[in-house]
Amino acid sequence: MALFFCLSGFLITNFLHSDSRVGVFMIKRVARIVPLAWAAMLILIIVNRSSGAEAIANLLFISNLPPATLLPGGEHLWSLCVEMQFYLLAAVAVALAGSRALYLIPLACFAITALRISNDEVISIVTWYRIDEILAGGVIALVWINGWGKALLTRLPAWTPILFLIALPVVSLPALGPASYLRPYIAMLAVGLSLYRFPEKARELWTGKAAAYVAEISYAIYVIHGMLTATPLGGAGESKFVKYALRPPLLFATLLFAHLSTRYYERLFTRLAGRFIASRTSS
């Protein structure tokens, strides 16, 4: 998750730095995230017969905050809560102080990590104990935008980012405990350094058509896979043999629904948002 959060922080900071129109930013992000997230949540609310308070907390993307009220089958959606809360905080900061507010990101990142350390929060889904992974991506964006250290970074060996990609799951091991405090910064180095240096063959693989397609449907994969895992396809309570036998149909169903959602459901809302923004800009 640290890599995805880091990438998100990088992209969002870049966007707000180049275009500080907060309204445009929020319309785009809501159109991208909310339609599928709400559809998933509404299904889970109905299936689980959730209370009104649980439904509201999830639909407002605050169900990760204590006391957590995540829905059965939607426990993985805590990350969307962190994302949406970051979008709102970033939008408010830029609305108040312009793109200059983004330069507070490094300080905020280190402050969150310090808070985690002081409260012994090695791993958490609570925003103020997890958002440093997104903020670390914002640090990368500021370095990239301003060209800080470019002369040095472009001289590093091409395999340098690979070392940090390998180190990331290592520092995340529960057995290593406090090493997880380094997770945002290891992810930051893995993602950030890859912007400057990366093995050519690996770059070709990650920028090819297959990778582009997976990236396109990755959000839907994340949302849908977690839900389908909670169905009989997930094999809960079954033997290991049955669970492994169910993996192919689970994968197929996930990819199928993710493709349909991305191309025919989510795209409807992103296009509507684009048209709305264009109409407001031209008027």
Phi and psi restraints in degrees (value plus and minus 20) as a CYANA .aco file:
   2 ALA   PHI     -79.3   -39.3
   2 ALA   PSI     -59.6   -19.6
   3 LEU   PHI     -84.7   -44.7
   3 LEU   PSI     -63.9   -23.9
   4 PHE   PHI     -86.0   -46.0
   4 PHE   PSI     -62.4   -22.4
   5 PHE   PHI     -81.4   -41.4
   5 PHE   PSI     -63.5   -23.5
   6 CYS   PHI     -82.4   -42.4
   6 CYS   PSI     -64.9   -24.9
   7 LEU   PHI     -81.5   -41.5
   7 LEU   PSI     -61.0   -21.0
   8 SER   PHI     -81.8   -41.8
   8 SER   PSI     -66.7   -26.7
   9 GLY   PHI     -80.6   -40.6
   9 GLY   PSI     -59.0   -19.0
  10 PHE   PHI     -83.0   -43.0
  10 PHE   PSI     -69.3   -29.3
  11 LEU   PHI     -86.2   -46.2
  11 LEU   PSI     -63.5   -23.5
  12 ILE   PHI     -87.2   -47.2
  12 ILE   PSI     -62.0   -22.0
  13 THR   PHI     -84.3   -44.3
  13 THR   PSI     -61.9   -21.9
  14 ASN   PHI     -78.7   -38.7
  14 ASN   PSI     -65.7   -25.7
  15 PHE   PHI     -81.3   -41.3
  15 PHE   PSI     -70.1   -30.1
  16 LEU   PHI     -89.5   -49.5
  16 LEU   PSI     -47.9    -7.9
  17 HIS   PHI     -91.6   -51.6
  17 HIS   PSI     -58.0   -18.0
  18 SER   PHI    -104.5   -64.5
  18 SER   PSI     -44.2    -4.2
  19 ASP   PHI    -166.3  -126.3
  19 ASP   PSI      80.1   120.1
  20 SER   PHI    -107.8   -67.8
  20 SER   PSI      -2.5    37.5
  21 ARG   PHI     -94.6   -54.6
  21 ARG   PSI      79.6   119.6
  22 VAL   PHI     -82.8   -42.8
  22 VAL   PSI     -58.0   -18.0
  23 GLY   PHI     -81.5   -41.5
  23 GLY   PSI     -65.0   -25.0
  24 VAL   PHI     -81.9   -41.9
  24 VAL   PSI     -63.5   -23.5
  25 PHE   PHI     -79.0   -39.0
  25 PHE   PSI     -68.9   -28.9
  26 MET   PHI     -88.3   -48.3
  26 MET   PSI     -57.5   -17.5
  27 ILE   PHI     -81.4   -41.4
  27 ILE   PSI     -64.9   -24.9
  28 LYS   PHI     -84.3   -44.3
  28 LYS   PSI     -63.8   -23.8
  29 ARG   PHI     -90.4   -50.4
  29 ARG   PSI     -60.9   -20.9
  30 VAL   PHI     -83.4   -43.4
  30 VAL   PSI     -63.4   -23.4
  31 ALA   PHI     -84.7   -44.7
  31 ALA   PSI     -49.3    -9.3
  32 ARG   PHI    -101.2   -61.2
  32 ARG   PSI     -58.8   -18.8
  33 ILE   PHI    -118.3   -78.3
  33 ILE   PSI     -65.7   -25.7
  34 VAL   PHI     -86.7   -46.7
  34 VAL   PSI     -65.2   -25.2
  35 PRO   PHI     -74.3   -34.3
  35 PRO   PSI     -70.2   -30.2
  36 LEU   PHI     -91.5   -51.5
  36 LEU   PSI     -61.5   -21.5
  37 ALA   PHI     -79.9   -39.9
  37 ALA   PSI     -65.9   -25.9
  38 TRP   PHI     -87.1   -47.1
  38 TRP   PSI     -58.9   -18.9
  39 ALA   PHI     -80.0   -40.0
  39 ALA   PSI     -64.9   -24.9
  40 ALA   PHI     -83.3   -43.3
  40 ALA   PSI     -65.2   -25.2
  41 MET   PHI     -84.1   -44.1
  41 MET   PSI     -61.6   -21.6
  42 LEU   PHI     -83.3   -43.3
  42 LEU   PSI     -59.6   -19.6
  43 ILE   PHI     -81.5   -41.5
  43 ILE   PSI     -65.8   -25.8
  44 LEU   PHI     -87.6   -47.6
  44 LEU   PSI     -57.0   -17.0
  45 ILE   PHI     -82.0   -42.0
  45 ILE   PSI     -62.8   -22.8
  46 ILE   PHI     -88.8   -48.8
  46 ILE   PSI     -67.5   -27.5
  47 VAL   PHI     -82.7   -42.7
  47 VAL   PSI     -61.6   -21.6
  48 ASN   PHI    -108.1   -68.1
  48 ASN   PSI     -24.3    15.7
  49 ARG   PHI      31.6    71.6
  49 ARG   PSI      30.8    70.8
  50 SER   PHI     -89.5   -49.5
  50 SER   PSI     135.7   175.7
  51 SER   PHI     -93.0   -53.0
  51 SER   PSI     145.3   185.3
  52 GLY   PHI     -80.8   -40.8
  52 GLY   PSI     -59.7   -19.7
  53 ALA   PHI     -84.4   -44.4
  53 ALA   PSI     -61.9   -21.9
  54 GLU   PHI     -84.6   -44.6
  54 GLU   PSI     -62.3   -22.3
  55 ALA   PHI     -81.6   -41.6
  55 ALA   PSI     -66.9   -26.9
  56 ILE   PHI     -83.9   -43.9
  56 ILE   PSI     -64.1   -24.1
  57 ALA   PHI     -80.4   -40.4
  57 ALA   PSI     -59.6   -19.6
  58 ASN   PHI     -92.5   -52.5
  58 ASN   PSI     -65.2   -25.2
  59 LEU   PHI     -86.6   -46.6
  59 LEU   PSI     -44.4    -4.4
  60 LEU   PHI    -111.8   -71.8
  60 LEU   PSI     -18.1    21.9
  61 PHE   PHI      40.7    80.7
  61 PHE   PSI      22.2    62.2
  62 ILE   PHI    -146.3  -106.3
  62 ILE   PSI      -6.4    33.6
  63 SER   PHI     -92.9   -52.9
  63 SER   PSI     -27.9    12.1
  64 ASN   PHI    -105.7   -65.7
  64 ASN   PSI     -31.5     8.5
  65 LEU   PHI    -102.0   -62.0
  65 LEU   PSI     127.1   167.1
  66 PRO   PHI     -89.1   -49.1
  66 PRO   PSI     118.8   158.8
  67 PRO   PHI     -98.2   -58.2
  67 PRO   PSI     108.0   148.0
  68 ALA   PHI     -79.2   -39.2
  68 ALA   PSI     118.8   158.8
  69 THR   PHI    -148.6  -108.6
  69 THR   PSI      21.2    61.2
  70 LEU   PHI     -86.3   -46.3
  70 LEU   PSI     124.9   164.9
  71 LEU   PHI    -102.8   -62.8
  71 LEU   PSI     121.5   161.5
  72 PRO   PHI     -76.5   -36.5
  72 PRO   PSI     108.6   148.6
  73 GLY   PHI      70.1   110.1
  73 GLY   PSI     -30.8     9.2
  74 GLY   PHI    -147.6  -107.6
  74 GLY   PSI       2.6    42.6
  75 GLU   PHI     -79.8   -39.8
  75 GLU   PSI     -51.7   -11.7
  76 HIS   PHI     -91.1   -51.1
  76 HIS   PSI     -32.7     7.3
  77 LEU   PHI     -96.0   -56.0
  77 LEU   PSI     -19.0    21.0
  78 TRP   PHI     -76.6   -36.6
  78 TRP   PSI     -54.3   -14.3
  79 SER   PHI     -86.6   -46.6
  79 SER   PSI     -51.7   -11.7
  80 LEU   PHI     -88.2   -48.2
  80 LEU   PSI     -52.3   -12.3
  81 CYS   PHI     -82.5   -42.5
  81 CYS   PSI     -67.0   -27.0
  82 VAL   PHI     -81.2   -41.2
  82 VAL   PSI     -63.9   -23.9
  83 GLU   PHI     -79.5   -39.5
  83 GLU   PSI     -72.0   -32.0
  84 MET   PHI     -84.5   -44.5
  84 MET   PSI     -56.5   -16.5
  85 GLN   PHI     -86.7   -46.7
  85 GLN   PSI     -56.8   -16.8
  86 PHE   PHI     -84.7   -44.7
  86 PHE   PSI     -64.0   -24.0
  87 TYR   PHI     -75.8   -35.8
  87 TYR   PSI     -65.7   -25.7
  88 LEU   PHI     -85.2   -45.2
  88 LEU   PSI     -65.4   -25.4
  89 LEU   PHI     -82.3   -42.3
  89 LEU   PSI     -63.8   -23.8
  90 ALA   PHI     -84.2   -44.2
  90 ALA   PSI     -61.7   -21.7
  91 ALA   PHI     -83.8   -43.8
  91 ALA   PSI     -63.6   -23.6
  92 VAL   PHI     -83.4   -43.4
  92 VAL   PSI     -63.8   -23.8
  93 ALA   PHI     -81.0   -41.0
  93 ALA   PSI     -65.3   -25.3
  94 VAL   PHI     -90.0   -50.0
  94 VAL   PSI     -55.7   -15.7
  95 ALA   PHI     -83.1   -43.1
  95 ALA   PSI     -55.3   -15.3
  96 LEU   PHI    -102.4   -62.4
  96 LEU   PSI     -58.1   -18.1
  97 ALA   PHI    -147.5  -107.5
  97 ALA   PSI     -14.0    26.0
  98 GLY   PHI      54.1    94.1
  98 GLY   PSI    -189.6  -149.6
  99 SER   PHI     -85.4   -45.4
  99 SER   PSI     -35.1     4.9
 100 ARG   PHI     -80.0   -40.0
 100 ARG   PSI     -49.3    -9.3
 101 ALA   PHI     -81.2   -41.2
 101 ALA   PSI     -45.8    -5.8
 102 LEU   PHI     -84.7   -44.7
 102 LEU   PSI     -41.9    -1.9
 103 TYR   PHI     -97.1   -57.1
 103 TYR   PSI     -20.6    19.4
 104 LEU   PHI    -105.7   -65.7
 104 LEU   PSI     -29.1    10.9
 105 ILE   PHI     -77.6   -37.6
 105 ILE   PSI     -67.2   -27.2
 106 PRO   PHI     -78.0   -38.0
 106 PRO   PSI     -63.5   -23.5
 107 LEU   PHI     -82.4   -42.4
 107 LEU   PSI     -63.5   -23.5
 108 ALA   PHI     -83.8   -43.8
 108 ALA   PSI     -59.5   -19.5
 109 CYS   PHI     -80.7   -40.7
 109 CYS   PSI     -69.9   -29.9
 110 PHE   PHI     -86.4   -46.4
 110 PHE   PSI     -55.0   -15.0
 111 ALA   PHI     -85.4   -45.4
 111 ALA   PSI     -60.6   -20.6
 112 ILE   PHI     -85.2   -45.2
 112 ILE   PSI     -62.9   -22.9
 113 THR   PHI     -83.0   -43.0
 113 THR   PSI     -61.2   -21.2
 114 ALA   PHI     -81.9   -41.9
 114 ALA   PSI     -58.7   -18.7
 115 LEU   PHI     -84.2   -44.2
 115 LEU   PSI     -62.1   -22.1
 116 ARG   PHI     -79.6   -39.6
 116 ARG   PSI     -65.4   -25.4
 117 ILE   PHI     -84.4   -44.4
 117 ILE   PSI     -64.3   -24.3
 118 SER   PHI     -85.9   -45.9
 118 SER   PSI     -47.7    -7.7
 119 ASN   PHI    -124.3   -84.3
 119 ASN   PSI      -8.9    31.1
 120 ASP   PHI      35.2    75.2
 120 ASP   PSI      20.0    60.0
 121 GLU   PHI    -117.4   -77.4
 121 GLU   PSI      63.6   103.6
 122 VAL   PHI     -86.7   -46.7
 122 VAL   PSI     -63.2   -23.2
 123 ILE   PHI    -162.2  -122.2
 123 ILE   PSI     118.0   158.0
 124 SER   PHI    -178.5  -138.5
 124 SER   PSI     137.0   177.0
 125 ILE   PHI    -125.4   -85.4
 125 ILE   PSI     -20.3    19.7
 126 VAL   PHI     -96.1   -56.1
 126 VAL   PSI     113.9   153.9
 127 THR   PHI     -73.0   -33.0
 127 THR   PSI     -68.5   -28.5
 128 TRP   PHI     -94.5   -54.5
 128 TRP   PSI     -20.0    20.0
 129 TYR   PHI    -134.7   -94.7
 129 TYR   PSI     -16.5    23.5
 130 ARG   PHI    -152.3  -112.3
 130 ARG   PSI     -37.5     2.5
 131 ILE   PHI     -90.9   -50.9
 131 ILE   PSI     -30.0    10.0
 132 ASP   PHI     -83.6   -43.6
 132 ASP   PSI     -43.6    -3.6
 133 GLU   PHI     -89.2   -49.2
 133 GLU   PSI     -53.8   -13.8
 134 ILE   PHI     -96.0   -56.0
 134 ILE   PSI     -63.0   -23.0
 135 LEU   PHI     -82.0   -42.0
 135 LEU   PSI     -52.5   -12.5
 136 ALA   PHI     -80.3   -40.3
 136 ALA   PSI     -56.6   -16.6
 137 GLY   PHI     -85.6   -45.6
 137 GLY   PSI     -54.1   -14.1
 138 GLY   PHI     -84.7   -44.7
 138 GLY   PSI     -55.6   -15.6
 139 VAL   PHI     -81.8   -41.8
 139 VAL   PSI     -64.1   -24.1
 140 ILE   PHI     -76.5   -36.5
 140 ILE   PSI     -65.8   -25.8
 141 ALA   PHI     -79.5   -39.5
 141 ALA   PSI     -62.7   -22.7
 142 LEU   PHI     -85.4   -45.4
 142 LEU   PSI     -60.1   -20.1
 143 VAL   PHI     -83.3   -43.3
 143 VAL   PSI     -64.5   -24.5
 144 TRP   PHI     -85.9   -45.9
 144 TRP   PSI     -66.5   -26.5
 145 ILE   PHI     -82.1   -42.1
 145 ILE   PSI     -61.6   -21.6
 146 ASN   PHI    -110.2   -70.2
 146 ASN   PSI     -26.7    13.3
 147 GLY   PHI      49.4    89.4
 147 GLY   PSI       2.8    42.8
 148 TRP   PHI     -85.1   -45.1
 148 TRP   PSI     107.8   147.8
 149 GLY   PHI      49.0    89.0
 149 GLY   PSI      -4.5    35.5
 150 LYS   PHI     -80.3   -40.3
 150 LYS   PSI     -61.4   -21.4
 151 ALA   PHI     -79.0   -39.0
 151 ALA   PSI     -59.4   -19.4
 152 LEU   PHI     -95.9   -55.9
 152 LEU   PSI     -64.9   -24.9
 153 LEU   PHI     -84.1   -44.1
 153 LEU   PSI     -54.1   -14.1
 154 THR   PHI     -94.7   -54.7
 154 THR   PSI     -29.3    10.7
 155 ARG   PHI    -116.1   -76.1
 155 ARG   PSI     -24.9    15.1
 156 LEU   PHI     -87.4   -47.4
 156 LEU   PSI     132.8   172.8
 157 PRO   PHI     -78.8   -38.8
 157 PRO   PSI     124.6   164.6
 158 ALA   PHI     -81.0   -41.0
 158 ALA   PSI     -45.6    -5.6
 159 TRP   PHI    -105.8   -65.8
 159 TRP   PSI     -21.3    18.7
 160 THR   PHI     -75.7   -35.7
 160 THR   PSI     -66.8   -26.8
 161 PRO   PHI     -80.7   -40.7
 161 PRO   PSI     -51.0   -11.0
 162 ILE   PHI     -81.6   -41.6
 162 ILE   PSI     -57.8   -17.8
 163 LEU   PHI     -79.4   -39.4
 163 LEU   PSI     -61.8   -21.8
 164 PHE   PHI     -95.6   -55.6
 164 PHE   PSI     -50.1   -10.1
 165 LEU   PHI     -83.6   -43.6
 165 LEU   PSI     -57.2   -17.2
 166 ILE   PHI     -91.5   -51.5
 166 ILE   PSI     -58.1   -18.1
 167 ALA   PHI     -89.6   -49.6
 167 ALA   PSI     -48.3    -8.3
 168 LEU   PHI     -79.1   -39.1
 168 LEU   PSI     -72.8   -32.8
 169 PRO   PHI     -85.9   -45.9
 169 PRO   PSI     -44.3    -4.3
 170 VAL   PHI     -89.1   -49.1
 170 VAL   PSI     -69.4   -29.4
 171 VAL   PHI     -89.8   -49.8
 171 VAL   PSI     -35.8     4.2
 172 SER   PHI    -106.5   -66.5
 172 SER   PSI     -25.4    14.6
 173 LEU   PHI     -83.2   -43.2
 173 LEU   PSI     110.2   150.2
 174 PRO   PHI     -75.6   -35.6
 174 PRO   PSI     -53.1   -13.1
 175 ALA   PHI     -84.2   -44.2
 175 ALA   PSI     -44.0    -4.0
 176 LEU   PHI    -109.8   -69.8
 176 LEU   PSI     -23.4    16.6
 177 GLY   PHI      29.6    69.6
 177 GLY   PSI    -130.5   -90.5
 178 PRO   PHI     -79.2   -39.2
 178 PRO   PSI     -34.4     5.6
 179 ALA   PHI     -79.7   -39.7
 179 ALA   PSI     -43.5    -3.5
 180 SER   PHI     -85.3   -45.3
 180 SER   PSI     -37.8     2.2
 181 TYR   PHI     -84.3   -44.3
 181 TYR   PSI     -40.7    -0.7
 182 LEU   PHI    -103.9   -63.9
 182 LEU   PSI     -29.4    10.6
 183 ARG   PHI     -72.8   -32.8
 183 ARG   PSI     -67.8   -27.8
 184 PRO   PHI     -80.4   -40.4
 184 PRO   PSI     -54.1   -14.1
 185 TYR   PHI    -104.4   -64.4
 185 TYR   PSI     -51.1   -11.1
 186 ILE   PHI     -86.9   -46.9
 186 ILE   PSI     -63.4   -23.4
 187 ALA   PHI     -82.5   -42.5
 187 ALA   PSI     -60.6   -20.6
 188 MET   PHI     -80.2   -40.2
 188 MET   PSI     -63.8   -23.8
 189 LEU   PHI     -88.9   -48.9
 189 LEU   PSI     -59.1   -19.1
 190 ALA   PHI     -82.9   -42.9
 190 ALA   PSI     -67.5   -27.5
 191 VAL   PHI     -93.4   -53.4
 191 VAL   PSI     -67.3   -27.3
 192 GLY   PHI     -83.4   -43.4
 192 GLY   PSI     -66.3   -26.3
 193 LEU   PHI     -87.2   -47.2
 193 LEU   PSI     -48.3    -8.3
 194 SER   PHI     -86.5   -46.5
 194 SER   PSI     -38.1     1.9
 195 LEU   PHI     -90.5   -50.5
 195 LEU   PSI     -45.3    -5.3
 196 TYR   PHI    -124.2   -84.2
 196 TYR   PSI     -60.0   -20.0
 197 ARG   PHI    -161.8  -121.8
 197 ARG   PSI     115.2   155.2
 198 PHE   PHI    -183.8  -143.8
 198 PHE   PSI     121.7   161.7
 199 PRO   PHI     -74.0   -34.0
 199 PRO   PSI     112.3   152.3
 200 GLU   PHI     -79.0   -39.0
 200 GLU   PSI     -63.3   -23.3
 201 LYS   PHI     -82.2   -42.2
 201 LYS   PSI     -61.7   -21.7
 202 ALA   PHI     -86.9   -46.9
 202 ALA   PSI     -57.7   -17.7
 203 ARG   PHI     -82.6   -42.6
 203 ARG   PSI     -61.7   -21.7
 204 GLU   PHI     -81.7   -41.7
 204 GLU   PSI     -59.3   -19.3
 205 LEU   PHI     -85.3   -45.3
 205 LEU   PSI     -65.9   -25.9
 206 TRP   PHI     -99.0   -59.0
 206 TRP   PSI     -30.3     9.7
 207 THR   PHI    -132.8   -92.8
 207 THR   PSI     -10.3    29.7
 208 GLY   PHI     -98.6   -58.6
 208 GLY   PSI     158.3   198.3
 209 LYS   PHI     -84.5   -44.5
 209 LYS   PSI     -59.8   -19.8
 210 ALA   PHI     -83.1   -43.1
 210 ALA   PSI     -64.6   -24.6
 211 ALA   PHI     -85.2   -45.2
 211 ALA   PSI     -58.1   -18.1
 212 ALA   PHI     -84.1   -44.1
 212 ALA   PSI     -58.4   -18.4
 213 TYR   PHI     -87.6   -47.6
 213 TYR   PSI     -64.1   -24.1
 214 VAL   PHI     -81.5   -41.5
 214 VAL   PSI     -61.1   -21.1
 215 ALA   PHI     -82.6   -42.6
 215 ALA   PSI     -57.9   -17.9
 216 GLU   PHI     -82.7   -42.7
 216 GLU   PSI     -61.2   -21.2
 217 ILE   PHI    -121.0   -81.0
 217 ILE   PSI     -13.5    26.5
 218 SER   PHI     -82.3   -42.3
 218 SER   PSI     -58.0   -18.0
 219 TYR   PHI     -82.6   -42.6
 219 TYR   PSI     -65.8   -25.8
 220 ALA   PHI     -85.3   -45.3
 220 ALA   PSI     -57.6   -17.6
 221 ILE   PHI     -78.2   -38.2
 221 ILE   PSI     -66.4   -26.4
 222 TYR   PHI     -80.9   -40.9
 222 TYR   PSI     -68.0   -28.0
 223 VAL   PHI     -87.5   -47.5
 223 VAL   PSI     -67.3   -27.3
 224 ILE   PHI     -94.7   -54.7
 224 ILE   PSI     -59.5   -19.5
 225 HIS   PHI     -80.5   -40.5
 225 HIS   PSI     -62.9   -22.9
 226 GLY   PHI     -81.0   -41.0
 226 GLY   PSI     -58.4   -18.4
 227 MET   PHI     -89.6   -49.6
 227 MET   PSI     -65.4   -25.4
 228 LEU   PHI     -86.3   -46.3
 228 LEU   PSI     -48.7    -8.7
 229 THR   PHI     -84.5   -44.5
 229 THR   PSI     -46.3    -6.3
 230 ALA   PHI    -103.4   -63.4
 230 ALA   PSI     -25.0    15.0
 231 THR   PHI    -111.9   -71.9
 231 THR   PSI     157.5   197.5
 232 PRO   PHI     -74.9   -34.9
 232 PRO   PSI     -43.3    -3.3
 233 LEU   PHI     -83.0   -43.0
 233 LEU   PSI     -44.9    -4.9
 234 GLY   PHI     -96.3   -56.3
 234 GLY   PSI     -36.9     3.1
 235 GLY   PHI      51.0    91.0
 235 GLY   PSI       6.9    46.9
 236 ALA   PHI     -80.3   -40.3
 236 ALA   PSI     110.8   150.8
 237 GLY   PHI      61.3   101.3
 237 GLY   PSI     -22.4    17.6
 238 GLU   PHI    -112.3   -72.3
 238 GLU   PSI     150.0   190.0
 239 SER   PHI     -90.4   -50.4
 239 SER   PSI     144.8   184.8
 240 LYS   PHI     -80.0   -40.0
 240 LYS   PSI     -58.3   -18.3
 241 PHE   PHI     -80.3   -40.3
 241 PHE   PSI     -66.7   -26.7
 242 VAL   PHI     -85.6   -45.6
 242 VAL   PSI     -61.7   -21.7
 243 LYS   PHI     -79.3   -39.3
 243 LYS   PSI     -65.6   -25.6
 244 TYR   PHI     -89.1   -49.1
 244 TYR   PSI     -53.6   -13.6
 245 ALA   PHI     -86.5   -46.5
 245 ALA   PSI     -48.1    -8.1
 246 LEU   PHI    -104.0   -64.0
 246 LEU   PSI     -29.6    10.4
 247 ARG   PHI     -79.6   -39.6
 247 ARG   PSI     -67.3   -27.3
 248 PRO   PHI     -79.6   -39.6
 248 PRO   PSI     -68.7   -28.7
 249 PRO   PHI     -84.9   -44.9
 249 PRO   PSI     -52.1   -12.1
 250 LEU   PHI     -84.4   -44.4
 250 LEU   PSI     -64.5   -24.5
 251 LEU   PHI     -83.7   -43.7
 251 LEU   PSI     -64.9   -24.9
 252 PHE   PHI     -81.4   -41.4
 252 PHE   PSI     -67.1   -27.1
 253 ALA   PHI     -82.6   -42.6
 253 ALA   PSI     -60.7   -20.7
 254 THR   PHI     -81.6   -41.6
 254 THR   PSI     -69.2   -29.2
 255 LEU   PHI     -85.3   -45.3
 255 LEU   PSI     -59.0   -19.0
 256 LEU   PHI     -83.6   -43.6
 256 LEU   PSI     -72.0   -32.0
 257 PHE   PHI     -86.5   -46.5
 257 PHE   PSI     -54.5   -14.5
 258 ALA   PHI     -85.5   -45.5
 258 ALA   PSI     -61.6   -21.6
 259 HIS   PHI     -82.8   -42.8
 259 HIS   PSI     -69.0   -29.0
 260 LEU   PHI     -83.1   -43.1
 260 LEU   PSI     -61.1   -21.1
 261 SER   PHI     -84.1   -44.1
 261 SER   PSI     -66.9   -26.9
 262 THR   PHI     -85.5   -45.5
 262 THR   PSI     -66.5   -26.5
 263 ARG   PHI    -101.1   -61.1
 263 ARG   PSI     -50.0   -10.0
 264 TYR   PHI    -140.1  -100.1
 264 TYR   PSI     -39.7     0.3
 265 TYR   PHI    -126.9   -86.9
 265 TYR   PSI     -80.9   -40.9
 266 GLU   PHI     -83.3   -43.3
 266 GLU   PSI     -58.7   -18.7
 267 ARG   PHI     -81.0   -41.0
 267 ARG   PSI     -51.1   -11.1
 268 LEU   PHI     -77.9   -37.9
 268 LEU   PSI     -64.3   -24.3
 269 PHE   PHI     -95.6   -55.6
 269 PHE   PSI     -58.6   -18.6
 270 THR   PHI     -86.5   -46.5
 270 THR   PSI     -55.9   -15.9
 271 ARG   PHI     -89.2   -49.2
 271 ARG   PSI     -60.8   -20.8
 272 LEU   PHI     -81.2   -41.2
 272 LEU   PSI     -61.2   -21.2
 273 ALA   PHI     -83.8   -43.8
 273 ALA   PSI     -63.0   -23.0
 274 GLY   PHI     -81.2   -41.2
 274 GLY   PSI     -62.3   -22.3
 275 ARG   PHI     -86.1   -46.1
 275 ARG   PSI     -59.8   -19.8
 276 PHE   PHI     -83.4   -43.4
 276 PHE   PSI     -65.2   -25.2
 277 ILE   PHI     -83.0   -43.0
 277 ILE   PSI     -63.3   -23.3
 278 ALA   PHI     -82.7   -42.7
 278 ALA   PSI     -60.3   -20.3
 279 SER   PHI     -87.4   -47.4
 279 SER   PSI     -57.4   -17.4
 280 ARG   PHI     -91.9   -51.9
 280 ARG   PSI     -53.4   -13.4
 281 THR   PHI     -91.8   -51.8
 281 THR   PSI     -59.1   -19.1
 282 SER   PHI     -99.1   -59.1
 282 SER   PSI     -39.4     0.6
